[in-house]
Amino acid sequence: MVQKAQQPIVVTRERVLAPPDRFIAVGEDQLIDYFKGVFGSELAPAVPILHQLIESCTNADFAALRRRLLDNYDYFGKAAEGRTGVELKPNEELDKQELAFLADFVQLMEAAQFRQLHAAEWDAAQAEDFLFTLPCHVKWSAMDTKMLRRYWAAYPEERADAPEETAERIMVFQRGAEVATMQGSYFLLKVNLIISMWILQPLHRLFCWVMLQLKMQHYIPAPKGGSQDDSAAQAALERAAKQELHPATIEIERRTHARVFPDGLAVLKQFFKTVKLREACFRDVIVLYRLAVPDTPAPANEIEIIKEADPKLMQRNIVLKQFRGIPLADLEMVMPEKRVFVPPKVFVEMAITLVGGVAALATALWSGAKEGRGLAAAWTGLSLLAARAMQVYTSALAQKNLIENTMGKLLYERTVGSGVGVLTNLVDGMSRQRVREILICYCILLDSQKPLSASELDAACERFLATQFGCKIDFCCEEALPAILKWGLASEDKAGALTAVSLPKALQRLDDVFDNIYSFSGSAKAILAKAATGANSSTAAAAVTEAGGGSSAAGGGSSTAGAATGAGSAGGHALGKVLSQKRQPVTVAPVAGGASPAATPTKKKKGFFAKIGRAFS
């Protein structure tokens, strides 16, 4: 069966068009109970046994994959934790191990239906505010760039759509879409929006006009979130509308602050009303990055734990973190180091307050002088002026502290795991999903009483889940079929029609596959003799396979196929099509000085005019 292309995600500033979910949110017990009723009382006791055998064979394949990933990550994980007593490895060996781990990890992400963050999604995230309305600055220099530069040099085709800011520093993967809503009066925000729209924005336009007249346009700050031209995203949305989308496609209208309050008049109309906001959320987000560690680490402050690990070891750290339910507009919160700061417009507001206060003070002094109360009027005016300026600043500072606390609380609540925990969660989750896919495909094919093509079986599985459990997803039949065919649970004719074997025969063939996983028949003496002469573990495993026959009795599939095979593997067929394909890196000449072949983003202009422009924008 041809690998079914996953529907692309389209993100604009008004809406998100997300592909349907591929996660089967139905437990094995529910599936077993349903199929026991379908096959009748005579065959019902065989259904739990069928599930156990499928689960055991599938777990054997994924256990081999888990071992390979954990072995390659072990050194880098210890470096991330700052372990002591770890033996240093040569850089050449570490470069190869690092590239192998990254290639396997990206392939695992693809198989688990994760997508790398695209530039359009990052721009849309930067252009909006949802939970956090103050600027959040990501400290990009805190992340090392050498690791991902080496990876992109080996796999350049995967870098095409990555955001320029993140490409060499951090990999961000996302999966699934859901809706987040919140509501409130937001009085302080509405006041700030009125000041911004009716005072600061005209001043910003004036500033831009002056800079253009002086031919100093490079001091004009870029709009938040990149270019305001959303034509590319709109064109993608129009193309998606013309295509035949999956019925379970998810469409989310974004009602962020910018959408609800497009102008000052809209703010005034809703000033005393409760406002309801909604934003698209990524259900799962995984980040991979390397923290920059200098040769001589800076001394720890009084509240930091001193890390005594070798800096050369810590420089090889790879950090993995998994989050859940991250709003698109607040994607910066998953970055390792960020800082929420009081925006420059607050100081502009204070300056406007100061100018208005000076005018009011001059008026009070003039009127007080005529009545003989000049000093008292001056003191009253100065007190009011200072109080107002302090109120503006302290309210912004309080909002900053609130956002920082909320961000920390959200990250604590929505962090699923880190390091080794991320890898084990991913592999175990994929193993459970593959068990469900194989069980559903076989049972639906058996119940159909007639041959089905792969596409017909895929549609039948989707209808079954939607009708019986209300689970509307894009079913991945093509990932389960390799195991079903190789294990002999079904046969395929020349026309591509699939026919399931009877349930008793399926149990017998699965039992043969499971027995062959740990087969140790033949001459044990010859195997031990080879091990005693210094043969490596892979040679010994091959000898075990040869001694035991090395083939599955069900489908004739060799048990030495791929990296996830040998003793303790069911042939690697349960891994599916994505994970069974070996990715080959592109051989490139090393880049002098570690520079990336891709263009480096230009730095922001610094100076007096640039600061003024950013303050008004």
C-alpha positions in Angstrom: 0.0 0.0 0.0 1.3 3.5 -0.9 2.1 5.6 2.2 -0.8 7.9 2.7 0.4 11.6 2.8 -0.6 13.4 5.9 -2.7 16.5 5.3 -0.7 19.7 5.8 -1.5 22.2 8.6 -2.4 25.7 7.4 -2.0 28.6 9.9 -3.1 32.1 9.3 -3.8 35.0 11.7 -7.5 34.3 11.5 -7.8 30.6 11.6 -6.0 27.2 11.8 -6.8 24.4 9.5 -5.3 21.3 11.1 -5.2 17.7 9.8 -7.4 15.2 11.6 -6.0 13.4 14.6 -4.4 9.9 14.1 -4.5 9.0 17.7 -6.9 6.1 18.6 -8.4 7.3 21.9 -10.1 4.0 22.5 -8.7 1.6 25.1 -7.8 -2.0 24.4 -10.4 -3.3 26.9 -13.2 -1.4 25.0 -12.0 -2.9 21.6 -11.8 -6.4 23.1 -15.3 -6.2 24.6 -16.8 -5.0 21.3 -15.1 -7.7 19.1 -16.1 -10.4 21.6 -19.7 -9.4 20.9 -19.1 -9.4 17.1 -17.6 -12.8 16.9 -20.1 -14.6 19.1 -19.9 -16.7 22.2 -17.9 -19.5 20.5 -15.0 -17.3 19.4 -15.3 -14.6 22.2 -12.7 -16.2 24.5 -10.1 -16.1 21.7 -10.3 -12.3 21.3 -8.3 -11.5 24.5 -5.7 -14.1 23.5 -5.5 -12.5 20.0 -4.8 -9.1 21.7 -2.1 -10.6 24.0 -0.2 -12.2 21.2 -0.4 -9.1 19.0 0.8 -7.0 22.0 3.7 -9.4 22.8 5.0 -9.5 19.2 4.6 -5.7 18.8 6.4 -5.0 22.1 9.3 -7.1 21.0 9.9 -5.0 17.9 9.5 -1.7 19.8 11.7 -2.9 22.6 14.6 -3.2 20.1 13.9 0.3 18.9 13.8 1.6 22.4 17.2 0.1 23.3 18.8 1.6 20.2 17.5 5.1 21.0 18.3 4.9 24.7 21.8 3.6 24.0 22.6 6.5 21.6 21.1 9.1 23.9 22.7 7.8 27.2 25.9 9.9 26.9 24.1 13.1 25.9 21.5 12.6 28.6 24.1 12.3 31.3 25.8 15.4 29.9 22.4 17.3 30.2 22.1 16.2 33.8 25.6 17.2 34.6 26.6 13.8 35.9 30.1 13.2 37.4 32.3 10.2 36.8 31.4 9.8 33.1 34.2 8.8 30.8 34.8 11.2 28.0 34.6 10.0 24.4 36.5 11.2 21.3 34.8 14.0 19.4 34.7 12.0 16.2 32.9 9.1 17.9 30.5 11.5 19.5 29.7 13.3 16.2 28.7 9.9 14.6 26.7 8.9 17.7 25.0 12.3 17.8 24.1 12.2 14.1 22.7 8.7 14.5 20.6 9.6 17.4 19.2 12.8 15.8 18.4 10.8 12.6 16.6 8.1 14.6 14.8 10.7 16.7 13.5 12.7 13.7 12.3 9.5 12.1 10.5 8.5 15.4 8.8 11.9 15.4 7.6 11.4 11.8 6.3 7.9 12.7 4.5 9.3 15.7 2.7 11.8 13.5 4.7 14.8 14.9 5.6 17.7 12.5 8.5 20.1 12.7 7.4 23.7 13.4 7.2 25.6 10.2 8.1 29.3 9.6 4.4 30.2 8.9 3.4 28.8 12.3 6.1 30.6 14.1 5.2 33.9 12.4 1.6 33.5 13.3 2.5 32.7 16.9 4.7 35.8 17.1 2.0 38.1 15.6 -0.6 37.4 18.3 -1.1 37.4 22.1 -3.3 35.1 24.1 -2.4 34.2 27.7 0.6 36.6 27.9 0.1 40.2 26.8 3.6 41.5 27.6 6.6 41.1 25.3 8.6 37.8 25.9 12.2 37.9 24.8 13.9 34.5 24.0 17.6 34.4 24.8 18.7 32.6 21.6 22.4 32.8 22.6 21.7 30.3 25.5 21.4 27.5 22.9 24.3 26.0 21.0 24.2 26.0 17.2 26.9 23.5 16.2 24.9 20.3 16.8 22.0 21.3 14.5 24.3 22.8 11.9 25.9 19.4 11.5 22.5 17.7 11.3 21.2 20.1 8.7 24.4 19.6 6.6 23.7 15.8 6.6 19.9 16.2 6.0 19.5 19.6 4.2 16.0 18.8 2.7 14.4 18.8 6.1 15.5 22.4 6.9 13.5 24.1 4.1 10.5 25.2 6.2 12.1 25.7 9.6 11.9 29.2 11.1 15.2 31.1 10.7 15.4 32.0 14.4 15.0 28.4 15.6 16.6 26.3 12.8 20.1 26.1 14.2 19.2 26.3 17.9 16.2 24.2 18.7 13.9 21.6 17.0 10.2 22.1 17.9 7.8 19.3 17.0 4.0 19.5 17.4 1.2 17.1 17.1 -2.6 17.4 17.3 -4.8 20.5 17.6 -7.4 21.5 20.2 -9.1 24.7 21.3 -8.2 26.8 24.4 -10.7 29.4 25.6 -10.7 32.1 28.4 -12.8 35.1 29.2 -12.7 38.2 31.4 -13.2 41.9 31.4 -9.5 42.8 30.8 -10.0 46.5 31.8 -6.3 47.2 32.1 -5.6 45.7 28.7 -8.4 47.7 27.2 -7.0 51.0 28.6 -3.5 50.1 27.3 -5.0 49.3 23.8 -6.8 52.6 23.6 -3.5 54.5 24.5 -1.6 52.3 22.0 -4.1 52.7 19.2 -4.9 56.4 19.5 -1.6 57.8 20.8 1.3 55.4 20.2 0.4 54.1 16.8 0.0 57.6 15.3 3.4 58.5 16.8 4.9 55.4 15.3 3.6 56.3 11.9 5.1 59.8 12.3 8.4 58.2 13.4 8.4 56.0 10.3 7.6 58.9 8.0 10.5 60.9 9.5 12.9 58.1 9.1 11.9 57.6 5.5 12.4 61.3 4.8 15.9 61.1 6.4 16.6 58.0 4.3 17.2 56.1 7.6 14.5 53.4 7.0 16.8 50.7 8.4 15.9 52.1 11.9 12.2 51.3 11.3 11.6 48.2 13.4 10.1 45.1 11.7 6.5 44.2 12.7 6.0 41.6 15.4 5.9 38.1 13.9 7.7 39.0 10.7 6.0 40.6 7.7 2.4 41.6 8.1 1.8 40.2 4.6 -0.3 37.1 5.2 -0.8 36.4 1.5 1.2 33.1 1.5 -0.8 31.7 4.3 -4.1 32.8 2.7 -3.1 31.2 -0.6 -2.4 28.0 1.3 -5.8 28.2 2.9 -7.5 28.7 -0.5 -5.6 25.7 -1.9 -6.7 23.6 1.0 -10.3 24.7 0.5 -10.2 23.5 -3.1 -8.8 20.1 -2.1 -10.8 17.2 -0.9 -10.1 17.4 2.8 -10.6 14.6 5.3 -14.1 14.8 7.0 -12.4 14.9 10.4 -10.3 18.0 9.5 -10.1 20.4 12.4 -10.8 24.1 11.8 -10.3 26.6 14.6 -11.1 30.3 14.4 -8.6 32.3 16.3 -10.1 35.0 18.6 -7.1 36.5 20.1 -6.7 40.1 21.4 -5.8 41.4 18.0 -8.9 39.7 16.4 -11.4 40.8 19.1 -10.0 44.4 19.4 -9.0 45.4 15.8 -9.3 49.1 16.5 -9.9 51.7 19.3 -13.6 51.9 18.5 -14.0 48.1 19.0 -12.3 48.5 22.4 -14.7 51.2 23.4 -17.8 49.2 22.4 -16.7 46.3 24.5 -15.1 48.3 27.3 -17.6 47.1 30.0 -18.4 43.7 28.4 -16.9 40.3 29.2 -14.8 39.2 26.4 -14.4 35.5 25.3 -11.1 34.6 23.6 -10.2 31.3 21.9 -7.0 30.1 20.4 -5.6 27.0 18.7 -3.4 24.8 20.9 -0.9 22.2 20.0 -1.9 19.1 21.9 1.7 17.8 22.2 4.9 19.7 21.8 8.4 18.2 22.0 11.6 20.3 21.9 15.2 19.2 21.4 18.1 21.6 21.9 21.6 21.9 23.3 22.4 24.4 25.9 25.5 26.5 25.2 28.2 25.7 27.8 31.4 27.8 27.9 34.8 26.2 28.4 35.0 28.0 31.7 31.5 28.1 33.3 30.4 31.2 35.1 30.4 31.0 38.9 27.1 29.9 40.3 25.1 32.4 42.2 23.8 31.9 45.7 20.6 30.1 44.7 22.1 27.8 41.9 23.3 24.2 42.5 27.0 23.9 41.6 27.6 21.5 38.8 30.9 19.7 39.2 30.8 17.8 35.9 33.5 18.2 33.3 32.6 21.2 31.0 33.7 19.1 28.0 31.0 16.5 28.9 28.4 19.2 29.6 29.1 20.8 26.2 27.7 17.6 24.6 24.3 17.8 26.4 21.1 17.2 24.5 17.9 18.3 26.2 14.5 16.7 25.4 11.3 18.1 26.9 7.6 17.3 26.2 4.7 19.6 26.9 1.0 19.3 26.4 -1.7 21.9 25.5 0.5 24.8 24.4 -1.4 27.8 22.8 -0.1 28.7 19.4 0.2 32.4 20.3 2.3 31.6 23.4 4.7 29.1 21.9 7.7 31.1 23.3 6.9 29.6 26.7 8.5 26.3 25.7 11.9 27.9 24.9 14.6 27.2 27.5 15.5 30.8 28.5 13.1 33.7 28.1 12.3 36.9 29.9 9.1 38.8 30.2 9.9 42.6 30.3 8.0 45.8 30.7 7.5 47.1 27.2 9.0 50.4 26.0 5.5 51.7 25.5 5.0 51.9 29.2 7.8 54.4 29.5 6.2 56.3 26.6 3.0 56.3 28.5 4.9 57.7 31.5 6.4 60.4 29.3 2.9 61.3 28.0 1.7 61.4 31.6 4.6 63.6 32.5 3.9 66.0 29.7 0.2 66.2 30.6 1.1 66.6 34.3 3.5 69.4 33.6 0.8 71.2 31.6 -1.7 70.7 34.4 0.9 71.8 37.0 1.6 75.0 35.0 -2.1 75.7 34.9 -2.5 75.1 38.6 0.5 77.3 39.4 -0.9 80.1 37.3 -4.3 79.9 38.9 -2.8 79.5 42.4 -0.5 82.5 42.0 -3.5 84.7 41.3 -5.1 83.5 44.5 -1.9 83.4 46.6 -1.7 79.6 46.8 1.3 79.1 44.5 3.4 76.8 46.7 0.5 74.6 47.8 -0.7 74.2 44.2 2.8 73.3 43.1 3.1 70.6 45.8 -0.3 69.2 45.0 0.5 69.0 41.3 3.9 67.4 41.8 2.4 64.8 44.1 -0.4 63.9 41.7 2.2 63.7 38.8 4.5 61.4 40.7 1.6 59.3 41.9 0.3 58.8 38.4 3.7 58.0 36.9 4.3 55.5 39.7 0.9 53.9 39.1 1.6 53.4 35.4 4.9 51.7 36.2 3.8 49.6 39.1 0.8 48.3 37.3 3.0 47.2 34.4 5.4 45.6 36.8 2.6 43.8 38.6 1.4 42.5 35.3 4.9 41.3 34.4 5.2 39.4 37.7 1.8 37.9 37.2 2.6 36.7 33.7 6.0 35.2 34.9 4.2 33.3 37.7 1.5 32.1 35.4 4.0 31.0 32.8 6.0 29.0 35.4 2.8 27.4 36.8 1.6 26.4 33.3 5.0 24.9 32.4 4.9 22.9 35.6 1.4 21.6 35.0 1.9 20.9 31.2 5.4 19.3 31.3 4.9 15.7 30.4 8.5 14.5 30.7 12.1 15.2 29.9 15.2 13.3 28.8 14.9 9.6 28.8 11.3 9.9 29.9 10.4 11.5 26.6 11.9 8.7 24.5 10.3 5.9 26.6 6.9 7.7 26.5 7.1 8.1 22.7 8.1 4.5 22.0 5.6 3.0 24.5 2.8 5.2 23.2 3.6 4.2 19.6 3.7 0.5 20.6 0.2 0.8 22.2 -1.1 2.5 19.1 0.3 -0.1 16.8 -1.4 -2.9 18.8 -4.7 -1.1 18.4 -4.2 -0.5 14.7 -3.3 -4.2 14.0 -6.1 -5.5 16.2 -8.7 -3.2 14.5 -7.5 -3.9 11.0 -7.5 -7.7 11.4 -10.9 -7.8 13.2 -12.6 -5.5 10.7 -11.1 -7.5 7.8 -12.3 -10.7 9.3 -15.8 -9.4 10.0 -16.2 -8.0 6.5 -16.6 -11.6 5.1 -15.1 -10.5 1.8 -11.8 -9.2 0.4 -11.1 -5.5 0.8 -8.5 -3.3 -0.8 -6.2 -1.3 1.5 -8.1 1.9 1.0 -11.4 0.2 1.6 -10.1 -1.3 4.8 -8.8 2.1 5.9 -12.2 3.6 5.3 -14.0 0.7 7.1 -11.8 1.2 10.2 -12.5 4.9 10.3 -16.3 4.3 10.0 -16.1 1.7 12.8 -14.3 4.0 15.2 -16.6 7.0 14.4 -19.8 4.9 14.7 -19.1 2.8 17.7 -16.9 5.1 19.8 -17.3 8.6 18.4 -13.6 8.7 17.6 -13.2 10.6 14.3 -9.7 10.2 13.1 -7.6 9.6 10.0 -6.8 5.9 10.4 -3.3 4.7 9.5 -4.0 1.3 7.9 -0.7 1.4 6.0 1.3 1.2 9.2 -0.4 -1.9 10.4 -0.5 -3.9 7.2 3.2 -4.9 7.0 2.9 -6.8 10.3 -0.5 -8.3 9.4 0.8 -9.7 6.1 4.2 -10.8 7.4 2.7 -12.5 10.4 0.2 -14.3 8.1 -2.9 -12.8 9.6 -4.1 -12.0 6.1 -3.1 -12.6 2.5 -3.0 -10.2 -0.5 -3.7 -11.2 -4.1 -2.2 -9.6 -7.2 -5.0 -7.1 -7.4 -4.3 -5.9 -3.9 -7.4 -7.4 -2.3 -6.8 -8.4 1.4 -8.4 -11.5 3.0 -8.2 -12.3 6.7 -7.4 -15.9 7.9 -9.8 -17.5 10.4 -9.3 -16.5 14.1 -8.0 -19.9 15.2 -5.5 -19.9 12.4 -4.4 -16.3 13.3 -3.8 -17.4 16.9 -1.7 -20.3 15.7 0.4 -18.1 13.4 0.9 -15.4 16.1 2.0 -18.1 18.5 4.6 -19.3 16.0 5.9 -15.8 15.6 6.1 -15.3 19.3 7.8 -18.6 19.9 10.4 -17.7 17.2 11.3 -14.4 18.9 13.3 -16.0 21.7 14.0 -19.3 19.9 17.2 -21.1 21.2 17.0 -24.4 19.4 20.0 -26.0 17.8 23.6 -26.2 19.0 24.0 -24.1 22.1 27.6 -25.4 22.4 28.5 -23.8 19.0 27.0 -20.4 20.1 28.8 -20.4 23.4 32.1 -21.3 21.7 31.8 -18.4 19.4 31.1 -16.1 22.3 34.1 -17.4 24.2 36.4 -16.6 21.2 35.5 -12.9 21.5 32.7 -12.7 18.9 30.6 -9.6 19.4 27.0 -9.6 20.5 25.7 -9.1 17.0 27.5 -12.1 15.8 26.2 -14.2 18.7 22.7 -13.0 18.0 23.1 -14.0 14.3 24.2 -17.4 15.4 21.1 -17.7 17.6 19.0 -16.8 14.6 20.7 -19.3 12.4 20.4 -22.1 15.0 16.7 -21.4 15.4 15.8 -21.4 11.7 15.6 -17.5 11.6 12.2 -17.2 9.9 8.7 -16.7 10.9 6.4 -19.7 10.5 3.5 -17.4 9.7 4.7 -15.2 6.9 8.2 -16.4 6.1 9.7 -13.0 7.1 13.3 -13.1 8.1 13.9 -12.3 11.8 17.2 -10.5 10.9 15.6 -7.5 9.0 16.8 -4.1 9.9 18.4 -2.6 13.1 15.5 -3.7 15.3 15.9 -7.4 14.7 17.6 -10.4 16.1 16.9 -12.1 19.4 13.9 -10.4 21.1 12.4 -9.1 17.8 9.3 -10.1 15.8 11.0 -9.2 12.5 10.6 -5.5 12.8 7.3 -5.6 10.9 5.3 -4.0 13.7 7.4 -0.8 13.4 5.5 0.1 10.2 6.7 1.7 7.0 8.2 4.9 8.3 10.5 3.4 10.9 11.5 0.5 8.7 13.1 2.9 6.1 16.8 3.6 6.7 17.5 7.3 6.3 20.8 8.1 4.5 22.6 11.3 5.3 24.0 13.5 2.6 27.8 13.5 2.4 29.1 17.1 2.5 32.4 18.7 2.9 32.9 20.1 6.4 32.1 23.8 6.7 35.1 25.9 7.7 34.8 27.3 11.2 31.6 25.4 11.9 29.6 27.9 9.9 26.2 26.9 8.6 25.7 26.7 4.9 22.4 28.5 5.4 22.1 32.2 5.6 22.5 33.7 9.1 19.7 36.0 10.0 20.6 39.7 10.2 20.9 41.2 13.6 18.7 44.0 14.7 20.1 47.5 14.4 21.1 49.1 17.7 21.2 52.7 18.6 19.1 55.6 19.7 16.8 55.7 16.7 16.2 52.0 16.8 15.2 52.1 20.5 12.8 55.0 19.7 11.3 53.0 16.9 10.8 49.9 19.0 9.3 52.0 21.8 6.6 53.4 19.5 5.9 50.1 17.6 
